[in-house]
Amino acid sequence: MTAFNDESGTGDALRRALGVNRRRFLSTCTAVAAGAIAAPVLGASPALAQDRGRGHDHGHDHGRGHVLVPPGKRGIILYTVRDATARDPLASDLPSGFREVFKQLARHGYRQVEFAGYNQHANAPGGASLESVAGARLLRSWLDDYGLRAQGNHGFIPSSWPLTSADLDTFKKHLEIANILGMDHMGTGGDPTGSSYPADWDVAADKWNALGKIARREGIKLYTHNHDSAYGFLLDGGPLDAQGRPTRSSGIRKLEYFLKATDPKLVWLEMDIFWAHVAQYKFHTYTAHDGSTREKVFDPAGLVARNNKRYPLFHAKDGVVSTTNGMGYDMVPFGTGVIDYTTFFSRVGERNYHNPMVEDDNSPSATDPAQSLREAKISYDNLAALRARRH
């Protein structure tokens, strides 16, 4: 546990970098060390869950700091309420299908949505699939009706490389849909590659640069979304394995390598802040080329701050401490966990540029059909309540 021993000096430096006080930092490490290696921000204070005020962004609010996420930037990825869009409107009085879900999310206060595909229940207005030009026009009319803006989609990224004609045509169709919907960004829910080797990330960078160039011609910024493994360490040196692949690391993280290998005018990223903190928990030491074990704690907000314009979107999902699931966190509605979003959003700044999308993979319930939309309201209120700390 020397990695988080404050007497070593490492702890103080890390604590300052993460913007937490000494007492909270030490209590975090002590609590989590009982069952697993501590992640530096696991003990951070939850978002202001008790403060449900909707409010508007007037810069400052009655002695508190400024609003960290302006009203027009408060969004949700529709994957969080996927049970509601997939619900049969003929079998339930709850909001069902895209149109009714848009209406309910607008009532909650949301102003942006990120799609996770364009399918809904077949009995909802428009039918089962709206993945077409006509479907996009219908979706756009509903978005406009309820004052919502589409700000991304986890949709089609060609699997082929070099691109097949069919994949290129489908990709261009999705760009046309994105433009009809009014999106500035279009992306995917997956990592560019699952590999740990530079050669594969070089290929992925070539592919994404090419796709990004096509997207830019259509006025769209192409983005990739991360899970925890993308912030693991690249294997780029040391002894080779039986297949001739490197087995040790220089300490460069995979997605950091991808950032440098891609054109900043063509490729953007969406940080899933939950999974980035899982990566912080899981990937904090590596085997160097000389065989020594070295420590390098991941700082998600620091990476964004160094590459701010590359991260136009976030997934804002929260977690509570877990020492048993191997990830460090269990996912919970935004603002009810321990990830310190006040510090994160304060450190990355650019509040009128970033687009945080609330997400909770676990919101749909098999026994409580109203849960996902109810938790979407809880998450919105907690996102709206975030204020910068006054000093």
C-alpha positions, 0 to 999 in steps of 0.5 A: 500500500505504499502507493498511497502512503502520505508519508512518502510524499506521493500522497500529498502530490496526488491529493493536491492534483486531485483537489481533495483535502488531506483528511478526505484523501487519507480517509479514502485510502484507509477505507478502501485499503481494507479490501483492495488497492485504494483509488484516490478519489473514491472517498470524495464527497458526493454531489449535492444530492440534497440540493434539488434546486433547478436554477439557471446559470447566472454565474453565481448563486447566493454566495455559492460558486458559479454553476458548473454545468449550465442549463443548456449543457445538461444532457442524458444518453438515452441508453439510461432510459432504454426500457422507456423508449422500448416500452409498448405504449398500448400496454402501459400508461408510462411514457413509451417510445421516443416522443413521450420520453423526450417530453418527460426528459424535457419536463425534468429539465434536460436540454440535450440527449445523446442517442444510443441507436434509433430503435423503439417499440413498434407500437410507438409513433413512427414504428420500430426503427427510425434509422432513416432520413424520414425517421430522423426528420420525425425525431427532429420534429419531436426534439424541437417540440420539447426544446431538446437538442441531439448532441451525439449518437452511439451508432455505426462505426464501420468494422471494415478497414480498408472500408468496404463500399457497403460500410462507407455508404452506411457511415454516410447515411448515419452522418446524414441522419446526424445532420438532420437531427442537428448533432455537432458530434457523432460517435460510438460506444466502443473503444477504437481497439481492444488491443494492448499493442502500438501497432494495432493502435496505429491501425486504429488511428489511421482508420479514425483519421480517415473516418474523421475526415469524411465526417468533417466534410459533412460538418460532424465531429467524430468521437470515440467513447472509452471504457476502463481498458482503454486507459490501461497501459500500452505494451510497447517494449521489453522481452517479446512473447512467443508471437513476437509481441512486447510484454512490458510497458513504458507507462503510456496509456492506450488512449493517450497514445491514440490521442497523439496518433490522431489528428485533433482536427478530425478525431474527438473523444467522449470520456466516460468519467465512471470508467475512467475512475475504474481505470484509475483503480485498476491500472496504477502500476505497470511492469517497465521495460527493465522488469521493475514495477512502477507506479503511475496513478491515472488522473482523469481530470488531468488528462482532460485538462491537458487535452480539453478541446479533444473532449467535447462530451462526457458520460456523467455516471456515478458510483459507490465504493466496492471492494469486491467487484474488481472495479472499485465502484458500483454504478448508481444514479448521478449525484448519489455516489462518491465520485467528486464531480464538483472537483472534476468539473472545476478542474476541467473548466470550459463549462460552455464547451463540454457536454455532460451526458448523465448515464446509469446502465442500471436504471432500467428495472425488471420489477419497477418500470418507472425507475429509469425515468424517476432516476433520470430526474434525480440525476438531473437535479444533482447535475443542476445543483453542482456549484464551484466551491468558493474559497 
